[in-house]
Amino acid sequence: MTVPLAVFFYLSVHPEDLRRLQDEVTQEVRSRRFNMRASYPVLDSIIKETLRLQPPVPNGAERKTPPLGIRIRETWIPGNVVIKVPLYTLLRGK
C-alpha cells in the first residue's frame, strides 16, 4: 500500500481523526491563512503515524554478522550470516 492510500485508509478507519484534520484545515482556509509550507500539528501527526505503520520500504536493512558470530540476548548467531530486522514487526512492538 502506498503512503497516500494508507493515509486515506487510516482516516476512513478513524473518523475522529478525519474530523480533527477537517477542523484544522477548515479553520486555516476560512481565515485565508492556509500555507502549504506551514506546519499543521494534526496533519503532521497523521502523516508521521502513517509512515510509522506503513513505511515506504517494508523490509529492514540487511546486515551480515561478524565473522566470529554474535550473541543477541540469549540467541547465538553464527558468523557471516545475513540477518534482517522486519520494520513492520519492530514498529508494532509491545
URGI-V888195 format. One record per residue. N is the residue number from 1. RES is the residue in one letter. PHI is phi in radians with two decimals (NA if undefined). Layout:
BEGIN
N_RES_PHI, N_RES_PHI
END
This chain:
BEGIN
1_M_NA, 2_T_-1.29, 3_V_-1.05, 4_P_-1.04, 5_L_-1.14, 6_A_-1.11, 7_V_-1.03, 8_F_-1.13, 9_F_-1.08, 10_Y_-1.15, 11_L_-1.18, 12_S_-1.25, 13_V_-1.42, 14_H_-2.13, 15_P_-1.07, 16_E_-1.14, 17_D_-1.26, 18_L_-1.08, 19_R_-1.12, 20_R_-1.08, 21_L_-1.15, 22_Q_-1.05, 23_D_-1.07, 24_E_-1.11, 25_V_-1.26, 26_T_-1.05, 27_Q_-1.03, 28_E_-1.23, 29_V_-1.17, 30_R_-1.10, 31_S_-1.45, 32_R_1.07, 33_R_-1.87, 34_F_-1.07, 35_N_-2.30, 36_M_-1.05, 37_R_-1.62, 38_A_-1.35, 39_S_-1.70, 40_Y_-2.11, 41_P_-0.94, 42_V_-1.19, 43_L_-1.06, 44_D_-1.07, 45_S_-1.18, 46_I_-1.14, 47_I_-1.13, 48_K_-1.11, 49_E_-1.18, 50_T_-1.11, 51_L_-1.14, 52_R_-1.19, 53_L_-1.37, 54_Q_-2.25, 55_P_-1.08, 56_P_-1.03, 57_V_-1.90, 58_P_-1.21, 59_N_-1.76, 60_G_-1.29, 61_A_-1.25, 62_E_-1.44, 63_R_-2.40, 64_K_-1.91, 65_T_-1.20, 66_P_-1.05, 67_P_-0.94, 68_L_-1.55, 69_G_1.59, 70_I_-2.68, 71_R_-1.89, 72_I_-2.01, 73_R_0.95, 74_E_-1.70, 75_T_-1.80, 76_W_-1.66, 77_I_-2.05, 78_P_-1.06, 79_G_-1.25, 80_N_0.99, 81_V_-1.84, 82_V_-1.45, 83_I_-2.16, 84_K_-2.29, 85_V_-1.89, 86_P_-1.24, 87_L_-1.08, 88_Y_-0.98, 89_T_-1.27, 90_L_-1.05, 91_L_-1.38, 92_R_-2.04, 93_G_-1.07, 94_K_-1.96
END
